[in-house]
Amino acid sequence: MPYEQPARQGAHCVIGRDVTFGKNVTLGHGCVIEDGVTLGDGVFIDSHTIVRSGVTLGAGSQVGAGCILGEHLMDFYQDHACHDHPLVIGPGALLRSGTILYGGSTIGAGLQTGHRVTIREGTVIGDHVSIGTLSDIQGNCHIGNYVRLHSNVHVGQLSRIDDFVWIYPYVVLTNDPTPPSEQFAGVHVHSFAIVATGALVMPGLEIGQDALVAAGAVVTKPVPAYAVVVGSPGRVSSDVRRIKNKFTGEPVYPWRHHFKTYMPWAESDFTAWYNALDLPQKRHYGLEQIEPE
């Protein structure tokens, strides 16, 4: 049953109207919970965080100090009126201090952010996504399930990142072919691809399934599935399936057969997990058309 007040709250909190609290909600000092917010069971919100109108925060979520959930869009600054831009965050989120999530996005279960992450409006994020410190998601993006973005990643508007993608620090996904312009074209990174540290991907390009973009590469052409791209401008140097572990001589890629930490196949292996999925589950993960290996 919903509660009218949190189980515990610090000093100087401000709580609006029609707020729904689950069981055992904790607020730190100086929190602002605006009208129409829903906080699930066991939510913990640290001091000086603002949760704006229309936010739903799932059960078991933890929010660090100084965060803003449901940040205003530009229309607020035009008339200073609250507009309907709901933000839905699934259960089990861990949002570290300084995170800012704009209104108008939908986020699945288990989101984790580093410090001072920004996610703009119109973004759809799947389950169990990790976004590192100082990363910037520029809105109207689609991010799949089990995606790992490290620190200082910039994702331009209209980008699409499919399931099980790794993007390492200081990567930039651009979206303006002729800057400055008003015609954007987002990058599309397909499932299981890896974009290594400091890579730059030009607007509108696709990074194919299981491709590997090497550190510092400047990608100016579409990247085929399983390709290794190096250099500036980027060129295809090999196939990832030819890369061997220098100690054992065994193939390193596709990485899903050798890495399982925090992945849904952690208790078995990828092949067993994949074979146990039904067709709707494969579609959920974008795996119904996965290329054979």
N, C-alpha and C positions, 0 to 999 in steps of 0.2 A: 504494500500500500504506500502511496506517496505521503510525504511529511511536509509540514508547513515551515519547518526550520531545520537547519543542519544539526547533526548530532553534536558537533563541536565547532566553535568558531572563535577566532581571535578578536582583538579590539578593533573598533572603528570600521567594521564591515558595513556595507550598504547593500540591502537586498530589496529588489523591486517587487512588483505585483506578479501574481500568477506564476511564481517560481515553483517548480516541482523538485523536491529533494527525495532521493532514494534513501535506503538505510545507511547509517554510518558514514554520512558525508562529513568531511572535515574542511573547514576554511581557515586559512591563516589570517594574519592581521591585515586590515585595510583592503580586503577584497571587495570588488564591486560586481554584484550579480544583478544584471538588468532584467526588465520585465520579460516574462514568457520563456525563461531558461529552464531546461530540464537536465538535472544531474542524476546519473544512475547510482545504484548501490555502490558504496565503498569508494566513491570519488574523493580524491585528496587534491586540494588546491592550495598552493603555498601563497605567501603574503604578496599583496599589492598586484594581484592579477585581476584583469577586467574580463568578464564574460558578458558579451553584449546580447541584446535581445535576439531571440530566435535560435539560440545555440542549443543543440542537444549533445551531451557528452556521455558516452557509454559507461557502463558499470566498470569499476575497477581501474579507471583512468587516474593518472597522476600528472599534475600540472605544476611546473616549477614557478618560482617567484618572477614577478614582472612580465608575465605573458599577457597577450591580448587575443581572445578568441572571439571571432565574429567581427573583426575590424571593419570599420565603415568603408563603403565604396565611395566613388567620386560623387554620386548623387546626394549623399549626405552633406557634402561641403558646398553644394549648390543651394540648398534650402534649409539645412540643419534640421531636417525631419528624418525620422527613422523609417527606412523602407524595408520591404520584405525580402531579405536575402538570407534565408536560413543556412546555418552551418551544421552539418551532421558529422559527428566524430564517433566511430564505433568503439566497442569496449576495449579495455586493456591498453589504452594509449599511454605513452610516456613522453610528455612534452617538456623539454628542459628549459631553463630560465631564458627569458627573452624571446621565446617563440611568438610569432605573430601569424595567425591564420585569419584570412579575410572571410567575410560572409559569402554565401553563395557557392560553397563547395561541399562535396560529399566524400567522406574518408572512411575506409573500412576499419576492420579490427586490427589492433596491435601496432598502430603507427608509433614510431619512435623518432624524435627529433633531437639533434644536438642543440647547442645554445645559439640563440639569435637566428633561427631559421625563419624565412618568410615564405608563405604559400598564398598566392593571390587568388582572386575570385574565379569561379567557373571551373575549378579543377576537380577531377574525379580521380581518386586514389583507391587502389584495392587493399587487400589485407597484408599485414606483416611487412610493411614498407619501412625502411630506415633512411633518414635524410640527415646528413651530417652538418656540423656547426657551420654557420655563415652561408649555408646554401640558400639559393633564391629561385623559387618556382614562380614564373612570371604570369601565371593565370591562363585559363582556358586550355589546360593541359590534361592529358590522360596518362596516368601511371598505373601499371598493372600490379600484380601480386608478387610478393617476395622480391621486390626491387631494392637494391642497395646503392644509395647515393652517398658518397663520402663527403668530406668537408669542402666548402668553397666551390660547389657546383652551381653553374648558372644554366637554367632551363628556360629558353625563350618561349613566348606565347605560341600556342597551337602545337607544341611538341607532343609526341606520343612515344611512351616508353612501355614496351610490352613486359610480360611476366619474366621473372628470373634474370633481369638485366643487372650488370654491375657497371657503375660509373664512378670513376676514381677522382681524387681531388683536382681542382682547378680546371675541370672540363667545362667547355662552353658549347651549348647547342644554340646556334643562331637562328634567326627567322626573318631577316630583312634582306632580300636579294639585292636591292638597290637603295641603300640607306642615304638619307631618310626617306621613307615612303609609307604608304598606308595599305600596302598589299603584302601581307605576311605569309610565309610558308614555313611551317614547322618541320623539324626533323622527326623521323620515325625510326626508333631503335627496336629491332625485332627481338623476340625471346632468346634468352641465353647469350646474347651478345655482351662483349666487354669493351668498354671505352676507357683506356688507361690514362694516367695522370697527364694533365696539361694538353690534352687533345682539343682541337677546334673543329667543329663540324659545321659546314656551310648550310644555308637555308634550303629546306625542301628535300634534303637527301634522305635516303634510306640506308640503314646499317642492317645488313641481313642477319638471319638467324645464326647464332654461334660464331659470328665474326669477331675478330680481335683487332681493335684500333690501337696501335702502339702508342706509347707515351710520346707526347709532343707532335703527333701527326696532325697535319692540316688536311681534312677530308674535303675534297672538291668535286668528287664524283660518287655515284651510288656504290655501296660496298656489297659485293655478293655474299651469299651465305657461306660460312666457313672460311672466308678470306682473312688473311693477315694484311693489314694496311700499315705502311710505315712512311715516314718522311714528309717533306713539304715541297711541292704538293704531294698528297698521299698517293702511293702506288701499291698495288697488290704484290706482295713479295712471296707468298706461299699459302698453303692450306693449313689451318690450325691442327688438323688431324695428323700432320707430319711432325709436329713438335713433340719431342721426347723428353722425359725426365732425365736430367744429366747424370743422376746417380743410378737409377734403376733401368733406364732405357725404355721404360713403358710410356705409352701415349699419355699426354697431359690433358688433351681436349678430345671430346667435349668435357668440360669441367664437371658436369653433373654426375659423372661416373666416379669422380674422385673426391668430391667435396659434398658434405652433407650438413655441416653446422648450421643450425637454425632453419634448415630446409624441411619441407613436409615429408621427405623421405629419410629423415635423420635416424629413425628406428630400424630401417632396413637398407635399401639402396634404391637408386632411381628406377631401375628396370622393374623391380617388384612393385614399387609404389605406382608406377605408370600403368602396369598391367592390371592393377586392381581398380583403376578408375573406370567408371562407366562413361558413356559418351557425353552426358551433360557436364560431368566433372571435367572431362578433357576440354570441353568447350569453355568452361569457366576459366581454365588456365591457358586458353589459347593453344592447346596441344593437339587438337584434332587433325591439324595439317602439318604436324612436325615432320621434318624431312627424315627419311631413314638414314641410319649410320652404317 
